[in-house]
Amino acid sequence: MKVLITGSNGQVGHCLTERLTKHAEVLALDYEGLDITDRDAVLNTVAEFQPNYIINAAAHTAVDRAEQEVELSYAINRDGPSYLAEAAKECGAVILHISTDYVFDGMGDKPYQESDAIGPQGIYGQSKLAGEQAVAESCPEHLILRTAWVFGEHGNNFVKTMMRLAQSHDELSIVGDQYGGPTYAGDIADALISMVQHLEKGKQVKWGVYHFSGMPYASWFDFASIIFEAAKQHGVLTKQPKLSAIPSSAYPTAAKRPANSRLDCSKIENQFGIKPSDWNFALNNIQAYK
């Protein structure tokens, strides 16, 4: 089994590279190794390596910067996946592509199912949705994994930000009216690997979109509170900052953040037996986020 991983230096890509090398021949490439917005480079790399699977973990994820970097966002989040999917079809590979809850409008109070109406509110979500559509159009054998609130030991994320701020702040104001499922990057990697192994066993698969995120659902305020509790429990912090919950309106950003980022993950559990990410358990490794 041969697997091409793009975005290998990102949160999920890093975990994928570490974990998949135990099971397969892996070609893991970051931006310097492969610019996915270069169609010729993508087609040549895939044709030379001849992978059975392409896992695209590359993305332009700077949500606020995307509002100004429109062309770059679409180049990375739409065009790159389109080229990878085209290359996958040409060599007979399956493409697995990571997407986001931002393809929805972020309204309502129910977890989103894969079949729910889409309605991205900013450039990041719009470009990621365009990427989903490009992948589906270019390669029939595709699996798109939407996720949310990603964190891990590698790269920048909310957990690392909270741990850094705790060193210099006695009090912190955290948004309390946005809800989602924090998702451990290692669990996303494991989910993708499970999907590949499912295919390798020759089991029937319904191509298309799947949701995978963490449980239980929480607000950013809830998430921060539990991060600091875990840090104190594991001896990483001797003193927790005092937290106060604030509304989104008190923390304006260039791009609108969804109030509802909750994803219904029943489809992936029914199809692949993959359970939601246990983000509370993942925080047992909190000492790695200092």
C-alpha positions as CSV (number, residue, x, y, z in Angstrom):
1,M,0.0,0.0,0.0
2,K,1.3,3.4,-1.0
3,V,0.0,6.6,0.4
4,L,0.7,10.2,-0.6
5,I,0.2,12.8,2.2
6,T,0.1,16.5,1.4
7,G,0.3,19.2,4.1
8,S,2.6,16.9,6.1
9,N,3.7,19.6,8.4
10,G,0.2,20.6,9.6
11,Q,-1.5,19.4,12.7
12,V,-3.2,16.4,11.1
13,G,-0.6,15.8,8.4
14,H,2.1,15.5,11.0
15,C,0.1,12.9,12.9
16,L,-0.7,11.0,9.7
17,T,2.9,10.8,8.7
18,E,4.0,9.5,12.1
19,R,1.3,6.9,12.2
20,L,0.9,5.7,8.6
21,T,4.6,4.9,8.2
22,K,3.9,1.8,10.3
23,H,1.4,0.5,7.9
24,A,2.4,1.7,4.4
25,E,5.0,3.1,2.0
26,V,4.4,6.9,2.6
27,L,5.4,9.9,0.6
28,A,4.8,12.8,3.0
29,L,5.2,16.3,1.5
30,D,4.8,19.8,2.9
31,Y,4.5,22.9,0.8
32,E,8.3,22.9,0.0
33,G,8.0,19.3,-1.2
34,L,4.8,19.9,-3.2
35,D,2.9,23.1,-4.0
36,I,-0.5,21.6,-4.6
37,T,-1.5,24.8,-6.5
38,D,0.9,23.8,-9.2
39,R,-1.1,21.4,-11.4
40,D,1.9,20.1,-13.3
41,A,3.8,19.4,-10.1
42,V,0.9,17.6,-8.7
43,L,0.3,15.4,-11.8
44,N,4.0,14.6,-12.1
45,T,4.5,13.7,-8.4
46,V,1.4,11.4,-8.4
47,A,2.3,9.8,-11.7
48,E,5.8,9.1,-10.4
49,F,4.8,7.7,-7.0
50,Q,1.7,5.9,-8.1
51,P,-0.1,5.9,-4.8
52,N,-3.1,3.8,-3.9
53,Y,-4.4,6.6,-1.7
54,I,-3.9,10.4,-1.6
55,I,-4.7,12.1,1.7
56,N,-4.9,15.9,1.4
57,A,-4.2,17.6,4.7
58,A,-3.0,20.8,3.1
59,A,-5.2,23.9,3.5
60,H,-5.2,27.6,4.0
61,T,-6.7,27.7,7.5
62,A,-6.1,31.3,8.5
63,V,-9.8,32.2,8.8
64,D,-9.4,36.0,9.2
65,R,-6.5,36.4,6.7
66,A,-8.6,34.6,4.1
67,E,-10.9,37.6,3.9
68,Q,-8.0,39.5,2.4
69,E,-6.1,36.6,0.8
70,V,-9.0,35.5,-1.4
71,E,-7.0,34.3,-4.4
72,L,-4.6,32.4,-2.2
73,S,-7.4,30.8,-0.2
74,Y,-9.1,29.5,-3.4
75,A,-5.8,28.4,-4.9
76,I,-5.0,26.2,-1.9
77,N,-8.5,25.2,-0.8
78,R,-10.1,24.6,-4.2
79,D,-7.6,24.4,-7.0
80,G,-5.1,22.2,-5.1
81,P,-7.7,19.6,-4.1
82,S,-9.0,19.6,-7.7
83,Y,-5.5,18.8,-9.1
84,L,-5.0,16.1,-6.5
85,A,-8.3,14.5,-7.3
86,E,-7.6,14.7,-11.0
87,A,-4.3,13.0,-10.4
88,A,-5.9,10.4,-8.2
89,K,-8.4,9.5,-10.9
90,E,-5.7,9.2,-13.5
91,C,-3.7,6.7,-11.5
92,G,-6.6,4.8,-10.0
93,A,-6.1,6.1,-6.4
94,V,-8.7,7.0,-3.8
95,I,-8.5,10.5,-2.5
96,L,-9.3,11.4,1.1
97,H,-9.8,15.2,1.7
98,I,-10.1,17.1,4.9
99,S,-12.8,19.8,5.1
100,T,-14.5,21.9,7.8
101,D,-17.7,22.8,9.6
102,Y,-17.3,26.3,8.1
103,V,-19.2,25.1,5.0
104,F,-22.4,25.6,7.0
105,D,-23.9,28.9,8.1
106,G,-23.2,28.2,11.8
107,M,-26.8,28.9,12.8
108,G,-29.4,26.7,14.6
109,D,-29.0,24.6,17.6
110,K,-28.7,21.1,16.2
111,P,-25.6,19.2,15.1
112,Y,-25.1,19.3,11.4
113,Q,-25.6,16.2,9.3
114,E,-23.8,15.6,6.0
115,S,-27.1,16.2,4.1
116,D,-27.9,19.5,5.7
117,A,-28.0,22.7,3.6
118,I,-24.6,24.4,3.2
119,G,-24.1,28.1,3.5
120,P,-20.6,29.3,4.2
121,Q,-20.4,32.8,5.7
122,G,-16.8,33.8,4.8
123,I,-14.0,33.2,2.3
124,Y,-12.5,30.3,4.2
125,G,-15.7,28.3,4.3
126,Q,-16.6,29.2,0.7
127,S,-13.1,28.1,-0.6
128,K,-13.3,24.9,1.4
129,L,-16.7,24.1,0.0
130,A,-15.4,24.8,-3.5
131,G,-12.7,22.3,-2.7
132,E,-15.2,19.6,-1.7
133,Q,-17.1,20.2,-4.9
134,A,-13.9,20.0,-7.0
135,V,-12.8,16.8,-5.4
136,A,-16.2,15.2,-5.9
137,E,-16.3,16.3,-9.5
138,S,-12.8,15.2,-10.4
139,C,-12.6,11.8,-8.7
140,P,-15.6,9.5,-8.1
141,E,-13.7,7.5,-5.5
142,H,-13.4,10.1,-2.8
143,L,-13.9,10.5,0.9
144,I,-14.3,14.0,2.4
145,L,-13.9,14.3,6.1
146,R,-15.4,17.5,7.7
147,T,-14.0,18.3,11.1
148,A,-13.9,21.2,13.6
149,W,-11.9,22.8,16.4
150,V,-8.7,20.9,15.7
151,F,-5.9,20.7,18.3
152,G,-2.8,18.7,18.8
153,E,0.8,18.8,20.1
154,H,2.1,19.9,16.7
155,G,1.3,23.3,15.3
156,N,-0.8,26.2,16.5
157,N,-4.2,25.7,18.1
158,F,-6.5,26.8,20.9
159,V,-5.0,24.6,23.6
160,K,-1.5,25.9,23.0
161,T,-2.8,29.5,23.0
162,M,-4.5,29.0,26.3
163,M,-1.4,27.4,27.9
164,R,0.7,30.3,26.7
165,L,-1.8,33.0,27.9
166,A,-1.9,31.2,31.3
167,Q,1.7,32.1,31.9
168,S,1.1,35.8,31.6
169,H,-2.5,36.4,32.6
170,D,-4.4,36.1,35.8
171,E,-7.7,36.6,34.1
172,L,-9.0,35.6,30.7
173,S,-12.2,36.4,28.8
174,I,-13.3,33.5,26.6
175,V,-16.2,33.4,24.1
176,G,-19.0,31.5,25.6
177,D,-21.7,31.5,22.9
178,Q,-20.0,29.4,20.1
179,Y,-20.4,25.7,20.4
180,G,-18.6,22.8,18.7
181,G,-16.7,19.6,19.2
182,P,-13.0,20.0,20.0
183,T,-11.2,17.4,17.9
184,Y,-7.8,15.9,18.6
185,A,-5.6,15.9,15.5
186,G,-4.3,12.4,16.3
187,D,-7.9,11.1,16.3
188,I,-8.5,12.7,12.9
189,A,-5.4,10.9,11.6
190,D,-6.6,7.6,13.1
191,A,-10.0,8.1,11.5
192,L,-8.5,8.6,8.1
193,I,-6.2,5.6,8.6
194,S,-9.3,3.5,9.6
195,M,-11.0,4.5,6.5
196,V,-8.0,3.4,4.4
197,Q,-7.8,0.1,6.2
198,H,-11.5,-0.4,5.6
199,L,-10.9,0.0,1.9
200,E,-7.9,-2.3,2.0
201,K,-10.0,-5.1,3.5
202,G,-12.2,-4.8,0.4
203,K,-15.3,-3.7,2.4
204,Q,-18.1,-1.8,0.7
205,V,-17.9,2.0,1.1
206,K,-20.3,4.8,0.3
207,W,-18.2,7.5,-1.4
208,G,-18.9,11.1,-0.3
209,V,-18.8,13.3,2.8
210,Y,-18.5,12.2,6.4
211,H,-18.4,14.2,9.7
212,F,-15.8,13.6,12.4
213,S,-15.3,15.7,15.5
214,G,-15.1,15.5,19.2
215,M,-17.6,14.8,22.0
216,P,-19.0,16.1,24.2
217,Y,-19.9,19.4,22.5
218,A,-18.7,22.5,24.4
219,S,-18.3,26.2,24.1
220,W,-14.9,27.8,23.9
221,F,-15.3,28.9,27.5
222,D,-16.1,25.3,28.5
223,F,-13.1,24.0,26.5
224,A,-10.7,26.5,28.1
225,S,-12.0,25.6,31.6
226,I,-11.3,21.9,31.1
227,I,-7.9,22.7,29.5
228,F,-6.8,24.5,32.7
229,E,-8.3,21.9,34.9
230,A,-6.3,19.2,33.1
231,A,-3.2,21.3,33.2
232,K,-3.5,21.8,37.0
233,Q,-4.3,18.1,37.5
234,H,-1.2,17.0,35.6
235,G,1.0,19.5,37.3
236,V,1.6,21.7,34.3
237,L,0.0,24.8,35.9
238,T,0.2,25.6,39.5
239,K,-2.4,28.4,39.2
240,Q,-5.4,28.7,36.8
241,P,-6.4,32.0,35.3
242,K,-9.8,33.3,36.4
243,L,-12.1,32.9,33.4
244,S,-15.1,34.9,32.4
245,A,-17.5,34.1,29.5
246,I,-18.1,36.8,26.9
247,P,-20.4,37.0,23.8
248,S,-19.0,36.8,20.3
249,S,-20.0,40.5,19.9
250,A,-17.4,41.4,22.5
251,Y,-14.6,39.7,20.5
252,P,-15.0,41.0,16.9
253,T,-13.0,39.3,14.2
254,A,-12.5,39.9,10.4
255,A,-14.4,36.7,9.6
256,K,-17.6,35.7,11.2
257,R,-17.3,32.7,13.5
258,P,-20.1,30.1,13.5
259,A,-22.2,30.0,16.7
260,N,-22.9,26.3,15.9
261,S,-20.0,24.2,14.8
262,R,-21.5,20.9,16.1
263,L,-21.2,18.0,13.7
264,D,-23.3,14.9,13.8
265,C,-20.9,12.0,13.5
266,S,-23.4,9.1,13.4
267,K,-22.8,8.4,9.6
268,I,-19.1,7.7,10.0
269,E,-19.7,5.5,13.0
270,N,-22.4,3.5,11.1
271,Q,-20.3,3.1,8.0
272,F,-16.8,2.7,9.4
273,G,-17.3,2.0,13.2
274,I,-15.4,5.2,14.0
275,K,-16.4,6.9,17.2
276,P,-16.1,10.7,17.9
277,S,-12.9,12.1,19.2
278,D,-12.5,11.9,23.0
279,W,-11.0,15.2,23.5
280,N,-11.1,15.0,27.3
281,F,-8.9,11.9,27.1
282,A,-6.5,13.6,24.6
283,L,-5.9,16.4,27.2
284,N,-4.2,13.8,29.5
285,N,-1.2,14.6,27.4
286,I,-1.5,18.3,28.3
287,Q,2.2,18.5,29.3
288,A,3.1,18.3,25.6
289,Y,1.4,21.6,24.9
290,K,3.6,23.9,27.0
